[in-house]
């Protein structure tokens, strides 16, 4: 059954990619993008897990592969629901673009100041993969650089001026610095998507199919090379880049890699079944408390009091396996440990949500929806690679700060005077 589920996963992923390539604008829609993430991140790990299962039993392999198939399939099934009329109406606001641009500048400045404060911390604190203390607050606000860049870039594309170009370049400099010097996957994906989606929403520019396929293939080869690139970037000896062999690295990854996020997922899922202990959504609540309640202000004890104790799967006792610090359990793993196979419905709901945003951003040309769509697309990627519980805090973060700027920049709803009503447009719903 393991091979059958693997082949089924490949078919589903190729189906998602094929669905997107049929029509060029679909490459920026949720199903195609999720297909790319599953192909470049999950599939190589699935093959590697078959080759080096370690303590993962045959039953656990079947379970994690079946869950992977369900999660990938839900990315398409959820997209078949009609978008929400009420949400589209609420997002259809008239925006003062000058005020919005001012808000973007504020976000960028906060991002730079936060990054400067992070860099002033001792190197030992910055190098630690598990940040604690005041640096977590700086990191919290530093991510405002990305919605700030989105706002500035969108405004520049609409009405380009020299001053806007300079400010947008200034906003882009910090993410580029992070990408080049630290080789971070999330900032890289966020930066590329911010540019691509902004070009599409504002100028309706769609990348050619060959370029889109190239990006998927590059991601497939680049992800196993991340550790190597970071090591080179840390030493500063860029000449070592010439020695990198992507094909050989990928082949070695799928044949010999033992430290795998999907292995963590398989064992945690198996532990949940064996102990009959599930989170039932508790982890989503705890992630919100962890992200938005600063222990530096309210105290660690009070923060701990707000969190609900979770089931502790002792993998060392059950499997003689210890998870490596710094690697994730994937959205496949944490969705299952929360709701068993029903956890795949997270991706079903997320697909419907992104379809609504897409309809509003693309066909209603809502600036509000465009900003939210770009800002939330990267967290949607992390819901597969890192975990579903991280999407909720990211959503709340963007909802809070972007709403503040949008309230400041908004004038009045536009939908009441439209020649074509939302309901009429939905009656002529585009077939995806």
Secondary structure, DSSP 8 states (H G I E B T S, - for coil): -HHHHHHHHHHHHHHHHHHHHHSGGGGGSHHHHHHHHIIIIIIHHHHHHHHT-TT--HHHHHHHHHHHHHHHHHHHHGGGS---HHHHHHH-EEE-HHHHHHHHHHHHHHHHHHHHHHHTS-HHHHH-SS--THHHHHHHHHTHHHHHHHHHHHHHHHS--HHHHHHHHHHHHHHHHHHHHH--HHHHHHHHHHHHHHHHHHH-----HHHHHHHHHHHHHHHHHHHHHHHHHHHT-GGGGGG--HHHHHHHHHHH----HHHHHHHHHHHHHHHT---TTHHHHHHHHHHHS-HHHH-HHHHHHHS-------HHHHHS----TT---HHHHHHHHHHGGGGGHHHHHHHHHHHHHHIIIIIS--HHHHHHHHHHHHHHHHHHHT-THHHHHHHHHHHHHHHHHHHHHEEEESGGG-SS-HHHHHHT----
